[in-house]
């Protein structure tokens, strides 16, 4: 069921229930008021009869009979019974003179002085025990409130008619307002349905007003921007990855084709194989970089975390880099000596942290003029900081905000071997560990990368 139909249905049902409750309450209060009013009228009638029949210490039935034959009776289907304290019938306006009242009822009236009873469709009954001087009588008056019940029936018809009319009006009004309320959602659905991967760029849905639908539209726009950025990044990644993979493969194939076109000397074969080996190593580095980048896209819950000593990890990374590039130099210093091992211990994934610091230290060695990376370890109340500094060519200001994007390389680093994946991998690894990675650089004076990670000494 569509939302607009649900809104109209819920609105109609709830309003109908309220109207029904109101109608039942009106009918109930009206019936209760009619009953109280008619019983009061019957009691007044009974007392009037008692006042007429008892006069000067005597019971004057003849006077009551005479009045009853003239204008005294004015109630519909009225019956009057008058008894003395010994329960002898003194007067009755009924033709059937054999009618008698139960002794238990007379006892009750005599003891409690009054009695009232609603017989429903049979009318109401009121009895009183009247005493004047030494004379007492029991008067029982019963009658049917013909006009009162007719008014109640008319009231019930009016309420039912009003209720039926109100339901029809509520359905129409509910549907009208529900349709009006849902119209922005229908428009939003139509706009969103027209968006796909081909027209995602610069698409936005209309935002009007400040209600929840406008907030939803604004969130859709934010989501579309993120999706657009993700699609652009994916396209760029695929394009760059294809280009980077194609370059070493094309170089390998062309060199082998040229070499096989005719006989070569042993030295020429050796030179070609050395060149092909370098291209294969570049291809391996790129493949490993793509694998690491894909791994860094995983959520932190998918990694096994443990306590990792950052200083020991850096020492190990320095030895690995020296073995890989013998000309590289790594200078590791502490700003202050920790008095607690937890101050330099991070809760993280050791393999990812190795990738992080290998990339940063290897870059520093690669871009430094003397192949030296300067590493400084420091710690504060909640964080441990590691600064990796080089004295190389630096990074232009316009490139600082882009160097963490996959395959992006600074304008002055095109001649240096690399694929532009390392820093984007580092950024994601630091984010997985809930840390921060920043860079400061001055062209010609080198760059400083700062890794901030939470330690266990907090």
N, C-alpha and C positions, 0 to 999 in steps of 0.2 A: 504494500500500500504506500502511495506517495505521501510525502510529509504534509503537503497541503490538505490532503484528505484526512490525515490523522489529526492535524490541528483542528480542522472543522468538526471532526467527529468528537474529539475530546472536549472542545468548547461547547458543542451542542449537548452532549451527555451531561457534563457538569452543570451547565445552566439549567437543563431540564430537571435534573435531580433537585437543584435548589428551588425551582418553581414548584415542583411536586411537594417538597417538604413545606414550602410556604402555603400551598393550597390545602394540604392536609391539616396544617396548623390552624389556618383560618376556619376550616370546616369544624375542626374539633372544638375550638374556642367558641364558635357560634353555637354549636350543639350544647356545649356546657352552659353557655349563657342562657339559652332557651330553656333548658331544664331547670336551672336555678330560678329563673324568672317565673316559670309556670308553677313550680312547687310553692314559691312564695305567694303566688296568686291563689292557689288552692288553700293554703293555710289561712290566708286572709278571708277567703270564702267560708272556711269552716268556723272561724271565730265570729264572723258576722252571723252565721246561722245560730251559733250558740248564744250570742247576745240577743237574738230575736226570740229564741225558744225559752230562755230563762228570764223571767221578769218577776220582781217582787217576791222572790223565794219560791216561785212556782214554775212548773214546766208547762208552757202554753203551746201545745202541738197544733191546735186549730189555727192559730195565727200563722205558723210556718206553712201549714197546708194551704191556707188561703193565699199567702204571698207566692207560694210555689205555683199555684194555678194562674196567677196573673203575670207579673213581670220579674219575679225574683230569679228565675233560672236564666242564665245567659252564657253557660258553658256548654261546649259540644259534648253530647253523650254523657251528661253529668249524672252521677248517682250520689244520693245523700242517704246516709244511715245514721240514726241517732239512737244511742243506748243509754240506759241508766246505769249507775254503778253496779247493779246486780246483773248486768248484761241482758236486760229485757229490751227488745226493740220497741222504741217509742215512736219512731217515724221512719219512713222510707218512701222515696219518690218513685220506686220501681214498681211495676205492675205485678211482678212475681213476689208476693209477700213471704214466700217460704225461704227467701235468700237469707242466710245467716253468716255471720263472720266467725272465723275460728276463735275459740276462747283464748288460745295462746296469743293471738294478735291483740285482743282486747286487754289481756293481762299486761302485755308489753306497753300499750298506750297508757293504761292506768298507772303503771309504775314509772314510766319515763316522761309522761305528760304530753309527748308528741311522737309522731311517726311519719315517715315519708318514704315512698318507694316508687321507683321508675320501672314500669312494666314494658318498657321498650315500645313496640308497636301497639301495645294494648293501653297505653296512656300512663298517667301518674296517679298515685294514691297518697292522700294526706289524712292523718288522724290526729285529733287533739283530745285531751282530757280537760274539760272546762269546769271551773268551780266558781260559783257566785253565792256567797253566804253559806247556807247549809245545803244548797242544791248543787249537784254535779252531773254532768252528762259527758258522754263520749260521742264525738261527731267524726264521722268518716266521710270524706268527699273524694270522689274519683272522677276523672274526666280525661278526654283525649285532646291534645293540643293540635287540632286540625290545621290551623293556620300557621302555627310554628313549624310543623313538619313540612308543610307546603313551602314555606320560606327556605327551609333547609334543602329541600329537593331543588328548588329554583337556584339556590346558591351553588349546589353541586353541579348543576347543568352549566351554570355560568363559568364556574372554575374549570370544568372539563373543556368547555369551548375555548376559554382563554388559554388553557394549557396547550391544546392542539394548535391554536393559532400561533402561540408563542414558539412552539417547536418548529413550525414551518418558517417563521421569521428568523429564528436562531440558525436554522440550517442555511438559509440564504445569506444571512449576515456573516455567519462563521466561514462559509466558503469564500465569500467576497474578501474578507479580511485575511484569511489564510492564503488565498491566491495572491493578494497584494503583498503579504509578508514574504512569501516564498519566491516572488518574482525576481528579486536580486539573486537568490540562490540559483534559480533556473538560468538566469543570465550568466552567472559565474560558471555554472556547469557547461553551458554552451561554449563559453570562451575557452575554458580549460580543455574541453573535448577537441577543440580545433587546433590545439598545440601539439606538435610532435617534434621529433629530433631534427627535422628539416627546417622548421620555422621557429625554433626555440630562441634564436638570437634576438635580443632586444624586445621580447614579447612580455607584455604586462596585462593583467586584467584590471578592469576599471574599479576604482575605489571611491565610494560615495558615502558620506555620513561618518558617524563615529560609533555605530553599533557593532554587535558581534560579527555580523556579516562583513562589515568593512574591515574589521580586524582579521577575519579569515582571508579576505581578498589580499590584504597587505602581507599576510604570511605566505600566501600563494606566490605573490610577487617575489618575496625574499627567497622562497624555495626555487622559483624559476631562475633567479639570478644564480643561485648555487648550482642548479643543474646545468645552466648554460656554461658556467665556469668549469664544471666537471667535464662536460662534453668537449669544451674547447681544450681543456687540459688533456683529455683522452686522445682527441684528434692530434694534438701536438705531440703527445707521447708516441702514438703509433707512427706518425710521420717521421719524427726524429729517430725513433728506434729503427725504423725501416732504413732510413738514410744512413745511420751509423753502422748498421749491420751490413748494408750493401757496399759501403766503401771498402772495408778490409777484404770482403769476399771478392769484389770486383778487382781489387789490386792483386789478390792471390791468383785468381783465374787468368788475368791478363799476363802476369809474369810467367805463369806456367805455360800459357799458350805461346808466348814469344820464345821462351826457352826451348820448347819442344819443336819449334818451327825448323830448326836446323841443329846440327851438331855443335856442342860447346866444349870449351876446355874445362878441366877439372876446377880451376879457380872460378870460372864464370858460373858453373853449377853451384859451387859453394856460396858464392855471393848471392845468387838467386834464392837458394835455400835459406840463407840467413835473413834475407828480406821477407820471404814467406813466413819464416818463424816469427818475426816481429809482428807481421800482420795477424798471424794466428794468436799470438799472445795478446794483441790489442782486442781481437775478437773475444778471447777468453775473458779479458778484463770487463769488456762491455756486457757479456753474458752474465758474469758474476754480479755486475752492478745492477742489471735488470732484475736478477733473482733477489738481491738484497733489497731493492726498491719494492718489489712485490711483497717481500717478507715484512718490510716496515709498514705496509698498509694494513697488516693484521691488527686486531684489537689486542689491548694489553692483557685481556683475560685468557688469550690463547697462548701466552708465553709462560714459562716456568721462571718464577722470580726467587732470588735468594740473596743473601748478604754478600756484597762484592766490595773488596777493598780497592778504592780508586787508585791510590798511590801504587800498590803492587801491580794493578792492571796496567798502569802507564809504564812502569818499569818493564813489564813483559812485552808491551807493544813496542817500546823503544828497541828492545833486543831483536824482535821480529823484523822491524824495518831496517835495522843495521844489517841483518843477514840478507835481506832482499836487495838493499842498495848499500853497498859497503861505503860509498862516499858520503852517506847521510850522517848527520850529527844531531843528537837530541840532548838538550840541556834541561834537566828537570830540577826545579827548585821548590822549596817550601817557603811561603811567606812567614809562617810561624809554625813551630813544631807542635803537633797535637799531643795533649796529655791523655787523650782517650781515643782508642782506635775507632769508636763509633762515629767520631767527628769526621772521619775520612772514609766511612763505610756507607754504601748506598744499597737500598733494597731494589734490585733490578735483575735484568737478564744479562748474564755475563757475555754471551755470544754477541748480543746486540751492542753492548757497551764496547766490546773489542772492535767491532766494525766502526763505531762512532769515532773512537780515538785513533784508530789506524788511518781512517780517511783524513781526519783533521791534521794529524802529525805528518802523514805522508805528503799532503798538500803543502804544508809549511816548508818541508824539506825541498819539495819540487820547485817551489816558487822563490825560495831564498837564493840569493846570489852565491852564498857559501854553503848551500845545502844544509843549513842548520835550522832546527826548530827549537824555540825557547818555550818551555812548558813551566807554568807557575801554578802551584797548588795552594789554595787558601780555604778557610772555612769560617763560617759565621754561626749565628744562633741556630738557624734551621737548615742552612744550605752549605754545600761544599762547592767551590768554584774552581774551575780549571781553565786557565788562559793559555792558548797556543798562539805564539807570535812568530812571524817571519820578517825578514828584512828585504822582501822582494819588491815586485813592481807595484803592489797595492791594487786597489779596486776603485775605478771611477765612481763618483757619487751617484751617477744615474744608473749604475748597475747594482748598487747595494741592495735594493728592494727586490731584485729579480734573481740573485745568485742562488737562492734556495729552490728555484723552480727546476723541475727535471729537464735535462739537456741544455739548460741555459749556461752559456759561458761568457765571461766578461769580454768586452771589446778588445782589451789588451792581452788576452790570454789565449788567443786563437792558435798561436804557434806552439804552445805548450801541450804536450801529450795529455789527453783526457777526453771524457765524454760528457761532462756536465751532470753526472749523476750523484757524485759523492756528497755534496752539500745538501741536496734534497733528502738523501737517505739519512744524513746526520740530523736534520731538522725533525724528521718523523720519529727517529729513535728517541730524541730528547723529549718530544711530546708524549711518547708512550710512557716515559719515566716521570711525567708530570714536572718537567723542568723547563728551562729556557735556553735558547741558543741565540747569541747576538754577535754582531761583527762591527768593528770600527776599523777604518782604513784611510790612509792618506796616499794618493798616487805617488809612487817613487820612494815611499818610506815604509812600505810593508803593511800587513794587516794583522789584526788581533781578533781571534775568535774566542768567545767566553761561553763556557758551558756551566750552567747552574743546575745542580741536582740536589734534591732533599737528602739529608743524611740521617742516620739513626740516633744521633746524639742529642736531638731536640728534646 
